[in-house]
Amino acid sequence: CIRQAAGYEIVTYTDGEMQKAYNDSVSDLLRPQMLAEARAGLEKRGLLDGFPERSEFSSEKLFAEALERHCGMKAGSFFVENHGQLIGKPTSGKLSKADWDRLSCLMNAIMYVSAKGENFKFGFVGNEAFVPDQ
């Protein structure tokens, strides 16, 4: 009922265990829809066949590079290691239509991996690297 009342607002709890339980519950509810949407997006691009499986790679970095290549990107162009952790870094400047499509593909691939429940851990760099057009 909390999810229904909150809609798309971010719900936070001061109790860490309650927050985790709520997040897990929301994830379980959204997982089938996320999986279907991600699967459809990859099928539309013709990229579901041959999709990299996390279990085939010995590290997060190698898997991330495989996802980048699968979406037509240069390995290491989005995911980088920083202080021993894998992060996605935003691009600065305007993207071409082709670059935007590759980045959209990568986000779709990440959603697919996540919705399948595979263990792939990474973070995102904040907006501090983004400088808007003036």
MIRO-135634 format. One record per residue (C-alpha): residue number from 1; residue in one letter; x negated, y, z negated. Coordinates in Angstrom, 3 decimals. Example, Ala and Ser with C-alpha at 12.3 -4.5 7.8 and 13.67 -1.06 7.14 Angstrom:
2
+------+------+----------+----------+----------+
| resi | resn |        u |        v |        w |
+------+------+----------+----------+----------+
|    1 |    A |  -12.300 |   -4.500 |   -7.800 |
|    2 |    S |  -13.670 |   -1.060 |   -7.140 |
+------+------+----------+----------+----------+
END
This chain:
134
+------+------+----------+----------+----------+
| resi | resn |        u |        v |        w |
+------+------+----------+----------+----------+
|    1 |    C |    0.000 |    0.000 |    0.000 |
|    2 |    I |   -2.952 |    2.338 |   -0.570 |
|    3 |    R |   -3.974 |    1.925 |    3.077 |
|    4 |    Q |   -0.450 |    2.798 |    4.239 |
|    5 |    A |   -0.257 |    5.841 |    1.981 |
|    6 |    A |   -3.725 |    7.093 |    2.908 |
|    7 |    G |   -3.393 |    6.549 |    6.647 |
|    8 |    Y |   -6.685 |    7.523 |    8.277 |
|    9 |    E |   -7.965 |    9.499 |    5.311 |
|   10 |    I |  -11.151 |    8.278 |    3.653 |
|   11 |    V |  -10.384 |    6.578 |    0.356 |
|   12 |    T |  -13.088 |    6.548 |   -2.304 |
|   13 |    Y |  -13.178 |    5.042 |   -5.767 |
|   14 |    T |  -15.574 |    5.865 |   -8.571 |
|   15 |    D |  -15.609 |    2.172 |   -9.498 |
|   16 |    G |  -18.084 |    0.473 |   -7.135 |
|   17 |    E |  -16.376 |   -2.916 |   -7.294 |
|   18 |    M |  -12.996 |   -1.351 |   -6.479 |
|   19 |    Q |  -14.538 |    0.506 |   -3.532 |
|   20 |    K |  -16.060 |   -2.688 |   -2.168 |
|   21 |    A |  -12.783 |   -4.584 |   -2.567 |
|   22 |    Y |  -10.862 |   -1.816 |   -0.776 |
|   23 |    N |  -13.422 |   -1.608 |    2.053 |
|   24 |    D |  -13.370 |   -5.393 |    2.469 |
|   25 |    S |   -9.570 |   -5.394 |    2.577 |
|   26 |    V |   -9.424 |   -2.664 |    5.230 |
|   27 |    S |  -12.113 |   -4.431 |    7.264 |
|   28 |    D |  -10.148 |   -7.679 |    7.167 |
|   29 |    L |   -7.015 |   -5.885 |    8.372 |
|   30 |    L |   -8.788 |   -4.088 |   11.229 |
|   31 |    R |  -11.103 |   -6.908 |   12.342 |
|   32 |    P |   -8.715 |   -8.618 |   14.824 |
|   33 |    Q |   -7.941 |   -5.316 |   16.573 |
|   34 |    M |  -11.609 |   -4.306 |   16.662 |
|   35 |    L |  -12.607 |   -7.692 |   18.049 |
|   36 |    A |   -9.941 |   -7.574 |   20.764 |
|   37 |    E |  -10.850 |   -4.012 |   21.803 |
|   38 |    A |  -14.593 |   -4.685 |   21.821 |
|   39 |    R |  -14.143 |   -7.941 |   23.719 |
|   40 |    A |  -11.957 |   -6.207 |   26.323 |
|   41 |    G |  -14.489 |   -3.397 |   26.738 |
|   42 |    L |  -17.331 |   -5.832 |   27.312 |
|   43 |    E |  -15.237 |   -7.938 |   29.711 |
|   44 |    K |  -14.325 |   -4.799 |   31.671 |
|   45 |    R |  -18.035 |   -4.067 |   32.107 |
|   46 |    G |  -18.760 |   -7.698 |   32.964 |
|   47 |    L |  -20.991 |   -7.976 |   29.906 |
|   48 |    L |  -19.270 |  -10.561 |   27.737 |
|   49 |    D |  -21.026 |  -13.453 |   29.495 |
|   50 |    G |  -24.608 |  -13.643 |   28.337 |
|   51 |    F |  -23.959 |  -11.388 |   25.346 |
|   52 |    P |  -26.913 |  -11.620 |   22.905 |
|   53 |    E |  -26.211 |  -13.705 |   19.804 |
|   54 |    R |  -27.682 |  -12.409 |   16.549 |
|   55 |    S |  -28.743 |  -15.912 |   15.495 |
|   56 |    E |  -31.113 |  -16.107 |   18.479 |
|   57 |    F |  -33.316 |  -13.248 |   17.222 |
|   58 |    S |  -35.740 |  -13.327 |   14.303 |
|   59 |    S |  -35.317 |   -9.662 |   13.377 |
|   60 |    E |  -32.849 |   -6.792 |   13.481 |
|   61 |    K |  -35.220 |   -4.899 |   15.765 |
|   62 |    L |  -35.414 |   -7.673 |   18.359 |
|   63 |    F |  -31.642 |   -8.058 |   18.327 |
|   64 |    A |  -31.153 |   -4.292 |   18.652 |
|   65 |    E |  -33.488 |   -4.224 |   21.646 |
|   66 |    A |  -31.522 |   -7.069 |   23.239 |
|   67 |    L |  -28.279 |   -5.102 |   22.775 |
|   68 |    E |  -29.870 |   -2.024 |   24.331 |
|   69 |    R |  -31.122 |   -3.998 |   27.339 |
|   70 |    H |  -27.761 |   -5.761 |   27.701 |
|   71 |    C |  -26.142 |   -2.335 |   28.082 |
|   72 |    G |  -28.722 |   -1.170 |   30.611 |
|   73 |    M |  -30.777 |    0.906 |   28.199 |
|   74 |    K |  -34.518 |    0.900 |   27.672 |
|   75 |    A |  -35.427 |   -1.124 |   24.563 |
|   76 |    G |  -36.076 |    1.260 |   21.673 |
|   77 |    S |  -34.247 |    4.156 |   23.264 |
|   78 |    F |  -31.488 |    4.243 |   20.631 |
|   79 |    F |  -32.576 |    2.015 |   17.751 |
|   80 |    V |  -35.827 |    2.859 |   15.974 |
|   81 |    E |  -37.489 |    1.637 |   12.811 |
|   82 |    N |  -37.834 |    4.174 |   10.036 |
|   83 |    H |  -39.341 |    3.298 |    6.668 |
|   84 |    G |  -38.733 |   -0.374 |    7.309 |
|   85 |    Q |  -35.090 |    0.075 |    8.273 |
|   86 |    L |  -33.410 |    0.090 |   11.648 |
|   87 |    I |  -31.566 |    3.271 |   12.545 |
|   88 |    G |  -29.659 |    4.593 |   15.515 |
|   89 |    K |  -30.839 |    8.020 |   16.532 |
|   90 |    P |  -28.664 |   10.535 |   18.301 |
|   91 |    T |  -29.762 |   11.941 |   21.609 |
|   92 |    S |  -30.262 |   15.637 |   22.029 |
|   93 |    G |  -29.036 |   17.517 |   25.040 |
|   94 |    K |  -26.370 |   16.585 |   27.523 |
|   95 |    L |  -25.985 |   13.028 |   28.725 |
|   96 |    S |  -25.494 |   12.083 |   32.338 |
|   97 |    K |  -22.411 |   10.032 |   33.163 |
|   98 |    A |  -24.606 |    6.923 |   33.474 |
|   99 |    D |  -26.313 |    7.565 |   30.111 |
|  100 |    W |  -22.943 |    8.194 |   28.475 |
|  101 |    D |  -21.631 |    4.905 |   29.895 |
|  102 |    R |  -24.668 |    3.001 |   28.570 |
|  103 |    L |  -24.273 |    4.585 |   25.137 |
|  104 |    S |  -20.543 |    3.786 |   25.142 |
|  105 |    C |  -21.409 |    0.214 |   26.056 |
|  106 |    L |  -23.833 |    0.013 |   23.136 |
|  107 |    M |  -21.212 |    1.319 |   20.691 |
|  108 |    N |  -18.794 |   -1.280 |   22.076 |
|  109 |    A |  -21.443 |   -3.985 |   21.634 |
|  110 |    I |  -22.085 |   -2.913 |   18.038 |
|  111 |    M |  -18.350 |   -3.023 |   17.329 |
|  112 |    Y |  -18.167 |   -6.512 |   18.849 |
|  113 |    V |  -21.057 |   -7.792 |   16.708 |
|  114 |    S |  -19.560 |   -6.210 |   13.598 |
|  115 |    A |  -16.051 |   -7.534 |   14.274 |
|  116 |    K |  -17.451 |  -11.026 |   14.776 |
|  117 |    G |  -18.896 |  -10.736 |   11.270 |
|  118 |    E |  -22.496 |  -11.196 |   12.364 |
|  119 |    N |  -25.241 |   -9.955 |   10.100 |
|  120 |    F |  -26.675 |   -6.880 |   11.810 |
|  121 |    K |  -27.746 |   -4.065 |    9.516 |
|  122 |    F |  -28.651 |   -0.580 |   10.641 |
|  123 |    G |  -27.874 |    3.020 |    9.793 |
|  124 |    F |  -27.484 |    6.250 |   11.703 |
|  125 |    V |  -29.551 |    9.409 |   11.656 |
|  126 |    G |  -27.412 |   12.370 |   10.634 |
|  127 |    N |  -26.549 |   15.334 |   12.781 |
|  128 |    E |  -29.658 |   17.269 |   11.785 |
|  129 |    A |  -31.258 |   16.263 |   15.112 |
|  130 |    F |  -28.323 |   17.666 |   17.104 |
|  131 |    V |  -28.583 |   21.211 |   18.381 |
|  132 |    P |  -25.349 |   22.398 |   20.024 |
|  133 |    D |  -25.360 |   24.351 |   23.278 |
|  134 |    Q |  -25.374 |   28.075 |   22.652 |
+------+------+----------+----------+----------+
END
